[in-house]
């Protein structure tokens, strides 16, 4: 009889529970002009946004599916509802959130996290934010943290209009165009010049509805000499029909400022995760991407840094775990424009039970990027002979004085190490789980404690039944 890994502190039901949708408004599947017009009306869009959506729809219909990553031909938009909302408005007090939705987020630990370690929280349920709050001491510093819909018409409306999808233009690829047409929810953050926000802001995205898409838009603008840590969490219950996530994140990093963007994605394995993220970094600024990707059927995920200013810096630290039936295509892209710019990439992947991981790194060093430095490291751990891991580097260097390095390693768990641990009284599955957790530790230590614990728990969960 096969033993199971000893996991006393986590249960898959933490993420796979489902809520009744009897009190929900839901558009039928398919993507038509009528669909987009209905969403725009639901959102009370200003006229420029309505026109933006319709232009994006036209682009979506013209642009072909990508032909270089995991296959997407089974993703049928006729089966995907582009807009689902609970019959409740966004609340600023937790006790005002409807009980069934509140219970969902309480089971995921969102209110507790807010009380203990966060400066502000946004909670999105399907297509709409149901809760958004920020601590008073944060607003007194002039920090703006609000939902995107309010930002479209509030005091920062002109700023939002000037920045919205400028870093991620709809014409770039099909799913940016899709996002531009049907986006809903997400957060707007503005950190004024000279403000260092010592505790993080967080947005959590829960897709509860089967056969639905979630398209939140996050726009972050951090002025000069400032600091922000933003945390993004994602989860969904498992269904027998496809779900789609095509959110967008745009980050503007001012001079001598730093933004750390941490993500733990725990999508169910019926999810197509086609997310887009990009940061523009000014002189002496820095962007730090921390990414843990678990779950989803198919992923296209490549956080992108544009190092515009001199001495701008980008760091990417990420881990991806793929299992049976998963094809996860992830990586990062860095564009060096300014002088003395630097980028560091430390990516790890784990594959088991026939799962496939593909890591793509793209480093572009423009002619203007004198003395640019870039280091890319990718390490893959294979847990069986059925799985697959690929590394696909791309380097485009237009100056002769750049310093570039790329290193890729693929390995398996050492049977000698397994034997040693078993000789110390540890059963085989637990020994393998310990080794994998240690492999992921460089990523975990970059996360806040509670999120590092969550990531380690997810690894333990994925390792359940890894042998036998």
C-alpha positions as CSV (number, residue, x, y, z in Angstrom):
1,X,0.0,0.0,0.0
2,X,1.4,3.4,-1.0
3,X,2.0,5.8,1.8
4,X,0.9,9.4,1.4
5,X,3.0,12.4,2.3
6,X,2.4,13.6,5.9
7,X,0.6,16.9,5.5
8,X,-1.1,18.0,8.7
9,X,-1.2,21.7,7.9
10,X,-3.0,22.0,4.5
11,X,-6.0,20.6,2.7
12,X,-6.8,21.0,-1.0
13,X,-10.3,22.0,0.1
14,X,-8.8,25.3,1.2
15,X,-8.8,26.3,-2.5
16,X,-11.3,23.9,-4.2
17,X,-14.5,24.9,-2.3
18,X,-17.2,26.4,-4.5
19,X,-19.9,28.9,-3.8
20,X,-23.5,28.8,-5.1
21,X,-24.1,31.3,-7.9
22,X,-27.9,31.7,-7.6
23,X,-27.6,35.4,-6.8
24,X,-25.2,36.3,-9.6
25,X,-25.4,38.3,-12.9
26,X,-23.6,36.6,-15.7
27,X,-23.2,37.3,-19.4
28,X,-23.5,34.4,-21.8
29,X,-20.4,33.1,-23.5
30,X,-18.9,34.5,-26.6
31,X,-17.2,37.8,-27.4
32,X,-19.3,40.2,-29.5
33,X,-19.7,44.0,-29.8
34,X,-22.9,43.6,-27.7
35,X,-20.9,41.8,-25.0
36,X,-18.4,44.7,-24.9
37,X,-21.1,47.4,-24.9
38,X,-22.9,45.6,-22.1
39,X,-19.7,45.5,-20.0
40,X,-19.0,49.1,-20.7
41,X,-22.5,50.1,-19.6
42,X,-22.2,47.9,-16.4
43,X,-19.0,49.8,-15.6
44,X,-20.4,53.3,-16.3
45,X,-17.3,53.8,-18.5
46,X,-16.4,57.3,-19.7
47,X,-16.8,57.6,-23.5
48,X,-13.1,57.3,-24.2
49,X,-13.0,53.9,-22.4
50,X,-16.0,52.6,-24.3
51,X,-14.2,53.5,-27.5
52,X,-11.0,51.9,-26.3
53,X,-12.8,48.7,-25.6
54,X,-14.4,48.6,-29.1
55,X,-11.0,49.3,-30.8
56,X,-9.5,46.5,-28.7
57,X,-12.3,44.1,-29.8
58,X,-11.5,44.8,-33.5
59,X,-7.9,44.1,-32.8
60,X,-8.7,40.9,-31.0
61,X,-10.7,39.6,-34.0
62,X,-7.8,40.4,-36.3
63,X,-4.8,39.0,-34.3
64,X,-4.1,35.3,-34.6
65,X,-3.4,33.0,-31.6
66,X,0.3,32.7,-30.7
67,X,2.0,29.8,-32.5
68,X,5.1,29.5,-30.4
69,X,3.9,28.4,-26.9
70,X,1.5,25.8,-25.5
71,X,-1.5,25.0,-27.7
72,X,-4.6,27.2,-27.1
73,X,-6.8,25.8,-29.8
74,X,-9.0,24.1,-27.2
75,X,-9.8,27.4,-25.6
76,X,-13.2,28.4,-27.0
77,X,-14.4,31.9,-26.2
78,X,-17.9,30.8,-27.0
79,X,-17.8,28.8,-23.8
80,X,-16.3,31.6,-21.6
81,X,-18.4,34.3,-19.9
82,X,-16.5,37.5,-20.0
83,X,-18.4,39.1,-17.1
84,X,-19.8,37.6,-13.9
85,X,-20.6,39.6,-10.8
86,X,-22.2,39.0,-7.4
87,X,-25.2,41.1,-6.7
88,X,-23.4,43.4,-4.3
89,X,-21.5,46.6,-4.6
90,X,-17.9,47.1,-3.4
91,X,-17.6,47.5,0.4
92,X,-15.2,49.5,2.5
93,X,-16.0,47.6,5.7
94,X,-15.5,43.9,6.0
95,X,-18.6,43.3,8.0
96,X,-20.7,44.8,5.1
97,X,-19.5,42.2,2.6
98,X,-22.3,39.5,2.0
99,X,-21.8,36.5,4.3
100,X,-21.2,33.9,1.6
101,X,-18.5,35.9,-0.2
102,X,-17.0,37.0,3.1
103,X,-16.7,33.4,4.2
104,X,-14.8,32.6,1.0
105,X,-12.1,35.1,1.7
106,X,-12.0,34.3,5.4
107,X,-11.3,30.7,4.6
108,X,-8.4,32.0,2.4
109,X,-7.1,34.1,5.3
110,X,-7.6,37.5,3.6
111,X,-9.0,39.5,6.6
112,X,-6.5,38.0,9.0
113,X,-3.6,39.0,6.7
114,X,-5.0,42.5,6.5
115,X,-5.2,42.9,10.3
116,X,-1.7,41.5,10.8
117,X,0.6,42.6,8.0
118,X,-0.9,44.8,5.3
119,X,-1.4,48.5,4.6
120,X,-4.4,47.8,2.4
121,X,-6.4,45.0,0.8
122,X,-8.5,44.6,-2.3
123,X,-10.5,41.5,-2.8
124,X,-11.9,40.6,-6.2
125,X,-14.6,38.0,-6.7
126,X,-15.1,37.0,-10.3
127,X,-15.3,40.2,-12.4
128,X,-15.7,42.8,-9.6
129,X,-14.0,43.9,-6.4
130,X,-16.2,43.2,-3.5
131,X,-14.0,44.8,-0.9
132,X,-11.3,47.5,-0.9
133,X,-9.8,49.2,2.1
134,X,-6.6,51.0,3.1
135,X,-5.3,52.0,6.5
136,X,-5.8,55.7,7.5
137,X,-2.1,56.2,8.2
138,X,-1.4,55.2,4.6
139,X,-3.9,57.7,3.1
140,X,-2.5,60.4,5.3
141,X,0.8,60.0,3.5
142,X,-0.9,60.7,0.2
143,X,-0.9,57.2,-1.0
144,X,-3.8,56.3,-3.3
145,X,-5.1,52.7,-3.3
146,X,-8.4,52.3,-4.9
147,X,-10.3,50.2,-7.5
148,X,-9.7,50.9,-11.2
149,X,-13.3,51.9,-11.9
150,X,-13.2,54.7,-9.2
151,X,-9.8,55.8,-10.6
152,X,-11.3,56.3,-14.1
153,X,-13.6,59.0,-12.9
154,X,-11.9,60.3,-9.7
155,X,-9.2,63.0,-9.0
156,X,-6.6,60.9,-10.9
157,X,-8.8,60.3,-14.0
158,X,-6.5,62.2,-16.4
159,X,-3.4,60.4,-15.0
160,X,-5.1,57.0,-15.5
161,X,-6.2,57.9,-19.0
162,X,-2.6,58.9,-19.9
163,X,-1.2,55.6,-18.6
164,X,-3.9,53.0,-19.2
165,X,-2.5,50.2,-21.4
166,X,0.4,52.3,-22.7
167,X,2.9,49.7,-21.4
168,X,0.7,46.8,-22.6
169,X,-0.9,48.1,-25.9
170,X,-3.8,45.9,-27.2
171,X,-2.2,45.6,-30.6
172,X,0.8,43.7,-29.1
173,X,-0.9,40.3,-28.9
174,X,-4.3,38.7,-29.0
175,X,-4.9,38.4,-25.2
176,X,-3.8,42.0,-24.5
177,X,-6.5,42.9,-27.1
178,X,-9.0,40.7,-25.3
179,X,-8.1,42.3,-22.0
180,X,-8.5,45.8,-23.5
181,X,-12.0,44.9,-24.6
182,X,-13.5,43.2,-21.5
183,X,-11.3,44.2,-18.5
184,X,-13.0,44.6,-15.2
185,X,-11.8,45.2,-11.7
186,X,-8.3,45.5,-10.5
187,X,-6.5,48.3,-8.5
188,X,-4.9,51.7,-9.0
189,X,-2.0,52.6,-6.8
190,X,-0.2,56.0,-6.6
191,X,2.7,56.5,-4.2
192,X,3.8,60.2,-4.0
193,X,7.4,61.4,-4.3
194,X,9.5,60.6,-1.2
195,X,7.1,58.2,0.4
196,X,8.4,54.8,1.6
197,X,5.5,52.5,2.3
198,X,7.0,50.1,4.8
199,X,4.1,47.5,4.8
200,X,2.7,45.9,1.7
201,X,-0.5,46.5,-0.2
202,X,-2.3,43.4,-1.4
203,X,-4.9,42.5,-4.0
204,X,-6.5,39.0,-4.0
205,X,-8.3,37.6,-7.1
206,X,-10.8,34.7,-6.7
207,X,-12.5,33.3,-9.8
208,X,-15.4,31.3,-8.4
209,X,-17.6,30.9,-11.5
210,X,-17.2,27.9,-13.9
211,X,-16.6,28.7,-17.6
212,X,-15.7,32.3,-16.9
213,X,-12.9,34.8,-17.5
214,X,-11.3,37.2,-15.1
215,X,-9.6,40.3,-16.6
216,X,-8.5,42.6,-13.8
217,X,-6.3,45.6,-14.5
218,X,-3.6,46.8,-12.0
219,X,-2.0,50.1,-12.6
220,X,0.8,51.2,-10.2
221,X,2.6,54.5,-10.4
222,X,5.4,55.1,-7.9
223,X,6.9,58.6,-8.0
224,X,10.5,59.5,-7.4
225,X,12.4,58.5,-4.3
226,X,9.6,56.2,-3.1
227,X,9.1,52.5,-2.2
228,X,6.2,50.0,-2.6
229,X,5.8,46.3,-2.0
230,X,2.6,45.0,-3.7
231,X,1.4,41.5,-3.3
232,X,-0.9,39.6,-5.6
233,X,-2.7,36.4,-4.7
234,X,-4.8,34.3,-7.0
235,X,-6.9,31.1,-6.6
236,X,-9.9,29.3,-8.1
237,X,-11.8,26.1,-7.4
238,X,-11.5,23.2,-9.8
239,X,-14.2,22.6,-12.5
240,X,-14.6,20.3,-15.5
241,X,-14.8,23.3,-17.9
242,X,-12.1,25.8,-18.9
243,X,-11.6,29.1,-17.1
244,X,-9.5,31.9,-18.4
245,X,-7.4,34.5,-16.6
246,X,-6.0,37.4,-18.7
247,X,-5.2,40.2,-16.3
248,X,-2.8,43.0,-16.9
249,X,-0.3,44.7,-14.6
250,X,1.4,48.0,-15.5
251,X,4.0,49.5,-13.2
252,X,5.8,52.9,-13.5
253,X,8.9,53.2,-11.3
254,X,10.1,56.7,-10.7
255,X,13.7,57.9,-10.3
256,X,15.5,56.4,-7.4
257,X,12.4,54.3,-6.5
258,X,11.9,50.6,-5.9
259,X,8.8,48.5,-6.5
260,X,8.7,44.9,-5.3
261,X,5.8,42.9,-6.9
262,X,5.2,39.5,-5.3
263,X,2.8,36.9,-6.7
264,X,1.5,33.6,-5.5
265,X,-0.7,32.1,-8.1
266,X,-2.6,28.9,-7.2
267,X,-5.0,28.5,-10.0
268,X,-7.0,25.3,-10.5
269,X,-5.9,22.9,-13.2
270,X,-8.7,23.8,-15.6
271,X,-7.4,27.4,-15.9
272,X,-5.7,29.1,-18.9
273,X,-3.5,31.7,-17.3
274,X,-2.5,34.3,-19.9
275,X,-1.4,37.2,-17.8
276,X,0.7,40.2,-18.9
277,X,2.9,42.3,-16.6
278,X,5.3,45.1,-17.5
279,X,7.3,47.7,-15.6
280,X,9.0,50.9,-16.9
281,X,11.9,51.9,-14.7
282,X,13.5,55.3,-14.7
283,X,17.0,56.5,-13.6
284,X,18.3,54.7,-10.5
285,X,15.0,52.9,-10.1
286,X,14.5,49.2,-9.5
287,X,11.8,46.6,-10.1
288,X,11.8,43.3,-8.2
289,X,9.5,40.5,-9.5
290,X,8.9,37.6,-7.1
291,X,6.8,34.9,-8.6
292,X,5.4,31.5,-7.4
293,X,3.3,29.8,-10.0
294,X,1.2,26.7,-9.1
295,X,-1.8,25.2,-10.8
296,X,-3.4,26.1,-14.1
297,X,-3.7,23.9,-17.2
298,X,-1.8,26.2,-19.4
299,X,0.3,29.3,-18.6
300,X,1.8,32.1,-20.6
301,X,3.5,34.4,-18.1
302,X,6.6,36.6,-18.7
303,X,7.0,39.7,-16.5
304,X,8.8,42.3,-18.5
305,X,11.1,45.1,-17.4
306,X,12.0,48.1,-19.5
307,X,15.1,49.7,-18.0
308,X,14.7,53.2,-19.5
309,X,16.8,55.3,-17.1
310,X,20.6,55.1,-16.5
311,X,21.5,52.7,-13.7
312,X,18.0,51.2,-13.6
313,X,17.8,47.6,-12.3
314,X,15.6,44.6,-12.6
315,X,15.5,41.4,-10.5
316,X,13.3,38.4,-11.3
317,X,13.1,35.5,-8.8
318,X,10.5,32.8,-9.7
319,X,9.5,29.2,-9.3
320,X,7.0,27.1,-11.4
321,X,5.6,23.7,-10.4
322,X,4.0,21.6,-13.2
323,X,2.3,18.2,-12.8
324,X,0.0,15.9,-14.7
325,X,-1.7,17.6,-17.6
326,X,0.0,21.0,-17.1
327,X,2.0,22.9,-19.7
328,X,3.5,26.0,-18.1
329,X,5.4,28.4,-20.4
330,X,6.9,31.1,-18.2
331,X,9.9,33.4,-18.0
332,X,10.9,37.1,-18.2
333,X,11.9,39.7,-20.7
334,X,14.3,42.6,-20.0
335,X,15.0,45.5,-22.3
336,X,18.1,47.6,-21.4
337,X,17.9,51.1,-22.7
338,X,19.8,53.3,-20.2
339,X,23.5,53.2,-19.4
340,X,24.9,51.0,-16.6
341,X,21.6,49.1,-16.3
342,X,21.6,45.7,-14.6
343,X,19.3,42.7,-14.6
344,X,19.4,39.5,-12.6
345,X,17.2,36.4,-13.3
346,X,17.0,33.4,-10.9
347,X,14.3,31.0,-12.1
348,X,13.5,27.5,-10.8
349,X,11.1,24.9,-12.1
350,X,9.8,21.6,-10.8
351,X,8.2,19.0,-13.0
352,X,6.5,15.7,-12.1
353,X,3.9,13.2,-13.4
354,X,4.4,14.2,-17.0
355,X,4.1,18.0,-16.4
356,X,5.9,20.3,-18.8
357,X,7.8,23.5,-17.9
358,X,9.3,25.9,-20.5
359,X,11.4,28.8,-19.4
360,X,11.9,31.7,-21.9
361,X,14.3,34.5,-21.1
362,X,14.7,37.4,-23.5
363,X,17.4,40.0,-22.9
364,X,17.5,42.9,-25.3
365,X,20.4,45.4,-24.9
366,X,20.0,48.5,-27.1
367,X,22.9,50.4,-28.6
368,X,22.3,53.2,-26.0
369,X,22.7,50.7,-23.0
370,X,26.5,51.2,-22.6
371,X,28.0,49.0,-19.8
372,X,24.8,47.0,-19.3
373,X,25.0,43.8,-17.2
374,X,22.7,40.9,-17.3
375,X,22.8,37.5,-15.6
376,X,20.2,34.7,-16.2
377,X,20.2,31.5,-14.2
378,X,17.6,28.7,-14.7
379,X,17.5,25.5,-12.7
380,X,15.1,22.7,-13.4
381,X,14.3,19.7,-11.1
382,X,12.8,16.6,-12.7
383,X,11.0,14.2,-10.4
384,X,10.4,11.4,-13.0
385,X,11.1,10.3,-16.5
386,X,7.7,11.3,-17.9
387,X,8.1,15.0,-17.3
388,X,9.8,17.6,-19.5
389,X,11.7,20.9,-18.9
390,X,13.0,23.2,-21.6
391,X,15.0,26.4,-21.5
392,X,14.8,28.8,-24.4
393,X,17.1,31.8,-24.1
394,X,17.1,34.8,-26.4
395,X,19.7,37.6,-26.4
396,X,19.8,40.6,-28.7
397,X,22.9,42.7,-28.0
398,X,23.5,45.9,-29.9
399,X,26.5,47.3,-28.0
400,X,30.0,45.8,-27.6
401,X,30.6,46.6,-23.9
402,X,27.8,44.6,-22.4
403,X,28.4,41.9,-19.8
404,X,26.0,39.0,-20.3
405,X,25.7,35.6,-18.7
406,X,23.3,32.7,-19.1
407,X,23.3,29.4,-17.2
408,X,20.8,26.6,-17.3
409,X,20.8,23.3,-15.3
410,X,18.5,20.3,-15.3
411,X,18.7,17.6,-12.7
412,X,17.0,14.9,-10.7
413,X,16.7,14.1,-7.0
414,X,19.8,12.3,-5.8
415,X,18.9,8.7,-4.7
416,X,21.9,8.9,-2.4
417,X,20.3,11.8,-0.6
418,X,17.0,10.0,-0.4
419,X,18.7,6.9,1.1
420,X,20.5,9.1,3.7
421,X,17.2,10.7,4.8
422,X,15.4,7.4,4.9
423,X,18.3,6.0,7.1
424,X,17.4,8.8,9.5
425,X,13.8,7.5,9.9
426,X,12.1,9.7,7.2
427,X,9.8,7.9,4.7
428,X,10.6,8.3,1.0
429,X,7.8,10.7,0.1
430,X,8.5,13.0,3.0
431,X,12.2,12.9,2.1
432,X,11.4,13.9,-1.5
433,X,9.1,16.7,-0.3
434,X,11.9,18.0,2.0
435,X,14.4,18.1,-0.9
436,X,11.9,19.9,-3.2
437,X,11.1,22.4,-0.5
438,X,14.8,23.1,0.0
439,X,15.2,23.5,-3.8
440,X,12.5,26.2,-3.7
441,X,13.9,27.9,-0.6
442,X,15.8,30.7,-2.4
443,X,12.4,31.8,-3.8
444,X,10.5,31.4,-0.5
445,X,12.9,33.5,1.5
446,X,12.1,36.5,-0.8
447,X,8.4,36.4,0.2
448,X,6.8,37.8,3.4
449,X,6.7,35.0,6.0
450,X,3.0,34.1,5.6
451,X,3.3,33.8,1.9
452,X,6.5,31.7,2.1
453,X,4.6,29.4,4.4
454,X,1.8,29.2,1.8
455,X,4.2,28.4,-1.0
456,X,5.9,25.7,1.0
457,X,2.5,24.2,1.8
458,X,1.6,24.2,-1.9
459,X,4.8,22.4,-2.7
460,X,4.0,19.8,-0.1
461,X,0.5,19.4,-1.5
462,X,1.8,19.0,-5.1
463,X,4.3,16.3,-3.8
464,X,1.5,14.2,-2.3
465,X,1.6,10.8,-4.0
466,X,4.7,11.7,-6.0
467,X,5.9,8.1,-5.9
468,X,4.3,4.6,-5.9
